Amino acid sequence: MTEALYDADILLWSEQQAELLRRRAANALDWDNLAEEIQDVGLSELHAVESLLVQALIHMLKVEAWRESQDVCHWRAEAIRFRGDAAARFVPSMRQRLDLAKLYRRALRAVPDAMDGQDRPALPTVCWMTLDELLSEDDEHG
């Protein structure tokens, strides 16, 4: 059962394993730090998905801001790649931990103020996509 969970949801597996390790009796092993390291495995996956989603949003915002840029095709392709990579690493237990509004604000802050000699136009202050849409293989939103 735990091996199946490991393959299906590394974040949930790492949290469960960390908790099981914390319950063990004291012995020669540093159980608390071992448990923290195992839990960090899952958290690193969560942070990777967050980072990939932010990168996807940045590229999508660049397309929105500079529709006439010669880089639009590249930005679209990058957004698709980042979204696909995020979807491949996403597991169900991440859903309640991903704050899309916060990730969107990070992306907005990372979009340059100007590009190709043109100032950045006003961009939506709220993300126009849901998490499911961002993680979708459907490119109609990107």
Secondary structure, DSSP 8 states (H G I E B T S, - for coil): -HHHHHHH-HHHHHHHHHHHHHTS---SS-HHHHHHHHHHHHHHHHHHHHHHHHHHHHHHHHHHH-TTSTTHHHHHHHHHHHHHHHHHH--GGGGGG--HHHHHHHHHHHS-SEETTEE-----SS-SS-HHHHH-S-GGG-
